[in-house]
Amino acid sequence: MKLDKALGTLVLVAGSGLLMGMGFLAYMVGKTWTEATTQSLVTGLVAVCGGGAVVLVLLVSLIVGIPMAIRYLEGMGRARQSWPVAPGTVQGRVVEERPPLLLADTDEGSWDSPGVAGYDLWEEEPVSRSGEW
């Protein structure tokens, strides 16, 4: 007997035994089957399939839908427009507003200064010459 013939016989015997076992089980269940068991079977199948469908839809929406929506909105530039930046922030980070530094002893500026407008460089009051024209 060759290997392929032996494997074929083994699969045939196992398959026949499985079908005979299922037939015997169906016969035994059929002897005690009522209309109430049919209703409970159908109700259980509907509940299991419906719950599985809900779980499958939620997983697909989380895995596929949300990243797709993010890419779609970023591509149109709406992702940043939908969430406006709050006042007092720069790119989402809170920026503390400080008054400009006024340095009286030095002529040098500072990185925190607003420029020349932040320094009082006059040593005396300027003279107005409006009447001499």
Secondary structure as GFF3:
##gff-version 3
##sequence-region A 1 133
A	DSSP	alpha_helix	3	31	.	.	.	ID=ss1
A	DSSP	alpha_helix	35	60	.	.	.	ID=ss2
A	DSSP	pi_helix	61	65	.	.	.	ID=ss3
A	DSSP	alpha_helix	66	76	.	.	.	ID=ss4
A	DSSP	alpha_helix	78	82	.	.	.	ID=ss5
A	DSSP	beta_strand	89	90	.	.	.	ID=ss6
A	DSSP	beta_strand	93	94	.	.	.	ID=ss7
A	DSSP	three_ten_helix	116	118	.	.	.	ID=ss8
A	DSSP	three_ten_helix	130	132	.	.	.	ID=ss9
###
